Amino acid sequence: MNRQQFIQSLSVTPEWDICIIGGGATGLGTALDAASRGLKTVLFERSDFAKGTSSKSTKLVHGGVRYLQQGNIKLVKEALRERGLLLQNAPHLVRNQPFIVPNYKWWEKPFYGIGLKIYDKMAGNLGLGPSLFLSKKEVLEQAPTLDAKGLKGGILYHDGQFDDARMAISLAQKAAEYGASVLNYFPVTGFLKTKKKIAGVIVQDALTGKIFEVKSRCVINATGVFTDSLQRLDDKDHRDMIKPSQGIHLVVDKEFLPGEAAIMIPRTDDGRVLFAVPWHDKIVLGTTDTAVDTISDEPKARAEEIDFILQHTGRYLNRHPSINDVRSVFAGLRPLVKGKSKKTAALSRDHLIHESDSGLISISGGKWTTYRKMAEDVTDFAIAQAKLEALPCSTKTISLGKASQIMIPAAVKDLPESLLRLWIQKAVDEELCMTVEDFLSRRSRQLLLDAKASQVMANQVATLMAVNLQKDEDWINEQINIFKTVSQNYLPN
Ligand SMILES: Cc1cc2nc3c(=O)[nH]c(=O)nc-3n(C[C@H](O)[C@H](O)[C@H](O)COP(=O)(O)OP(=O)(O)OC[C@H]3O[C@@H](n4cnc5c(N)ncnc54)[C@H](O)[C@@H]3O)c2cc1C
């Protein structure tokens, strides 16, 4: 990807077919869908790709066992199909992850076992493997750190596990291969209108301050929890559609859950599920569901959310993780579509497409797993509304990478400088990595894996990046300071 070429394309393209606002899962998926149908496509992300919710998920590509419990069969079926497609199309980032549901009560085995057999069946020929009933001995062989006291046995089932921010980069690169211009650090600040109808956007290059007016036959708002604020830019009387809900994760060392299997705790005190999932040689514990009023791209974990996760995982593991064991804490905001329920956990994870009076198309809700279907739906909608000529959707079979392509070492700090230099060069040259935080948080994932270790790396990364980006000492110091401030949020205390 080449930022300068993308910027030039703004000046030489009199009118785009589709302009997408937001470079998370939804926006990038839509850019790929639209570009691969032959549409002139441009995407603007105000910060880095996946800077928002899309880098802070639980990293599951899943049908959602919890939604099955809630009886949302349609959503589970759709997500299971998408899970299978993602595993086929992005084997470099998605893998088949075995999960164990430990049973401590006699009724749990038949109850969850039957549910998971239904889950298997719903996946059809895109299933990842049959669920199995395990004895106590078999559970402890797979997950030796589970508390053995009172353990009756368990169920093993399969779901997908992935790297969310890396997936965002793969989508951006693929969209660019199909001719889309995808620009990070380009906030949309206003809309162009002709006779009260949306005719494009006003954007600013956040790195140079230069302003552009970009005409487009249709504009898609894919800004997640920021959907309402964009809609208010279009119509100041717009009433909120999104109810944000915060979920946090704690990252601990692998020794808390050695082996391949993840753990799914099927019922927390607030009636949700909780996961402990191996990820890049660490364990991600999460998540929570807390209704919030403040929307930020760096939401902060609350002390009670951290306690909640530590307490619940402590009940199931023979060594209880404490705050001192936490390597990193990260929080994300779910862009849930408002419904009747006051509890955000009960709000639907389905997606919604909405068109304003001026023709702004907004897509919200959904989940990472279903980004492709969301993209297909919103592109179909946009094509029909703007009467665009386009090829049929083909993203079900577009490959996003090969199994042999990516390996992210858990600790960048252990890399020799020559390898780190190469990695940074690739991130800058091919992945539009513009800041130290882009590299440490979303290209290498170090901030989420070990916040303190990533702080130690900031100086070296800034110095190496400065060479690639031709920046001076002031830039290096500014980047280190910005990273210090942002990374404080990821420290457990
Ligand atoms: C705690 C948690 C755990 C989750 N776990 C999972 C999981 O395991 N599996 C799963 O499938 N799903 C999961 N999800 C859901 C999934 O992460 C989200 O549904 C998905 O990431 C939303 O993507 P998005 O593109 O809609 O929003 P975002 O990722 O928030 O993207 C919106 C983007 O718009 C940009 N933007 C805002 N304003 C502007 C502007 N003016 N100009 C340009 N750009 C702008 C923002 O910077 C942002 O990058 C989880 C969500 C949370 C919160």
PDBQT file of the ligand as one rigid body, heavy atoms in Angstrom, charges set to zero:
ROOT
HETATM    1  C1  LIG A 501     -14.891  -6.448  24.126  1.00  0.00    +0.000 C 
HETATM    2  C2  LIG A 501     -15.282  -6.902  22.760  1.00  0.00    +0.000 A 
HETATM    3  C3  LIG A 501     -15.018  -8.196  22.371  1.00  0.00    +0.000 A 
HETATM    4  C4  LIG A 501     -15.401  -8.619  21.096  1.00  0.00    +0.000 A 
HETATM    5  N1  LIG A 501     -15.047  -9.866  20.713  1.00  0.00    +0.000 NA
HETATM    6  C5  LIG A 501     -15.400 -10.305  19.492  1.00  0.00    +0.000 A 
HETATM    7  C6  LIG A 501     -14.984 -11.581  19.067  1.00  0.00    +0.000 A 
HETATM    8  O1  LIG A 501     -14.278 -12.286  19.763  1.00  0.00    +0.000 OA
HETATM    9  N2  LIG A 501     -15.386 -11.976  17.838  1.00  0.00    +0.000 N 
HETATM   10  C7  LIG A 501     -16.169 -11.216  17.041  1.00  0.00    +0.000 A 
HETATM   11  O2  LIG A 501     -16.536 -11.669  15.964  1.00  0.00    +0.000 OA
HETATM   12  N3  LIG A 501     -16.540  -9.957  17.386  1.00  0.00    +0.000 NA
HETATM   13  C8  LIG A 501     -16.154  -9.493  18.594  1.00  0.00    +0.000 A 
HETATM   14  N4  LIG A 501     -16.481  -8.228  18.974  1.00  0.00    +0.000 N 
HETATM   15  C9  LIG A 501     -17.221  -7.364  18.049  1.00  0.00    +0.000 C 
HETATM   16  C10 LIG A 501     -16.298  -6.728  17.009  1.00  0.00    +0.000 C 
HETATM   17  O3  LIG A 501     -15.051  -6.411  17.545  1.00  0.00    +0.000 OA
HETATM   18  C11 LIG A 501     -16.968  -5.457  16.462  1.00  0.00    +0.000 C 
HETATM   19  O4  LIG A 501     -18.272  -5.762  16.057  1.00  0.00    +0.000 OA
HETATM   20  C12 LIG A 501     -16.204  -4.893  15.267  1.00  0.00    +0.000 C 
HETATM   21  O5  LIG A 501     -14.839  -4.765  15.538  1.00  0.00    +0.000 OA
HETATM   22  C13 LIG A 501     -16.780  -3.525  14.918  1.00  0.00    +0.000 C 
HETATM   23  O6  LIG A 501     -16.085  -3.044  13.801  1.00  0.00    +0.000 OA
HETATM   24  P1  LIG A 501     -16.473  -1.662  13.133  1.00  0.00    +0.000 P 
HETATM   25  O7  LIG A 501     -15.662  -1.532  11.917  1.00  0.00    +0.000 OA
HETATM   26  O8  LIG A 501     -17.957  -1.602  12.974  1.00  0.00    +0.000 OA
HETATM   27  O9  LIG A 501     -16.105  -0.560  14.226  1.00  0.00    +0.000 OA
HETATM   28  P2  LIG A 501     -14.656   0.006  14.628  1.00  0.00    +0.000 P 
HETATM   29  O10 LIG A 501     -13.639  -1.045  14.697  1.00  0.00    +0.000 OA
HETATM   30  O11 LIG A 501     -14.832   0.821  15.870  1.00  0.00    +0.000 OA
HETATM   31  O12 LIG A 501     -14.282   0.954  13.418  1.00  0.00    +0.000 OA
HETATM   32  C14 LIG A 501     -14.827   2.222  13.241  1.00  0.00    +0.000 C 
HETATM   33  C15 LIG A 501     -13.724   3.137  12.783  1.00  0.00    +0.000 C 
HETATM   34  O13 LIG A 501     -14.280   4.392  12.377  1.00  0.00    +0.000 OA
HETATM   35  C16 LIG A 501     -13.299   5.365  12.601  1.00  0.00    +0.000 C 
HETATM   36  N5  LIG A 501     -13.889   6.705  12.579  1.00  0.00    +0.000 N 
HETATM   37  C17 LIG A 501     -14.685   7.274  13.509  1.00  0.00    +0.000 A 
HETATM   38  N6  LIG A 501     -15.006   8.537  13.134  1.00  0.00    +0.000 NA
HETATM   39  C18 LIG A 501     -14.400   8.754  11.945  1.00  0.00    +0.000 A 
HETATM   40  C19 LIG A 501     -14.330   9.876  11.059  1.00  0.00    +0.000 A 
HETATM   41  N7  LIG A 501     -14.936  11.029  11.339  1.00  0.00    +0.000 N 
HETATM   42  N8  LIG A 501     -13.604   9.763   9.918  1.00  0.00    +0.000 NA
HETATM   43  C20 LIG A 501     -12.966   8.595   9.603  1.00  0.00    +0.000 A 
HETATM   44  N9  LIG A 501     -12.991   7.518  10.425  1.00  0.00    +0.000 NA
HETATM   45  C21 LIG A 501     -13.695   7.594  11.574  1.00  0.00    +0.000 A 
HETATM   46  C22 LIG A 501     -12.733   4.982  13.962  1.00  0.00    +0.000 C 
HETATM   47  O14 LIG A 501     -11.456   5.541  14.201  1.00  0.00    +0.000 OA
HETATM   48  C23 LIG A 501     -12.715   3.459  13.872  1.00  0.00    +0.000 C 
HETATM   49  O15 LIG A 501     -11.448   2.941  13.518  1.00  0.00    +0.000 OA
HETATM   50  C24 LIG A 501     -16.081  -7.751  20.226  1.00  0.00    +0.000 A 
HETATM   51  C25 LIG A 501     -16.331  -6.435  20.625  1.00  0.00    +0.000 A 
HETATM   52  C26 LIG A 501     -15.911  -6.011  21.875  1.00  0.00    +0.000 A 
HETATM   53  C27 LIG A 501     -16.132  -4.601  22.288  1.00  0.00    +0.000 C 
ENDROOT
TORSDOF 0
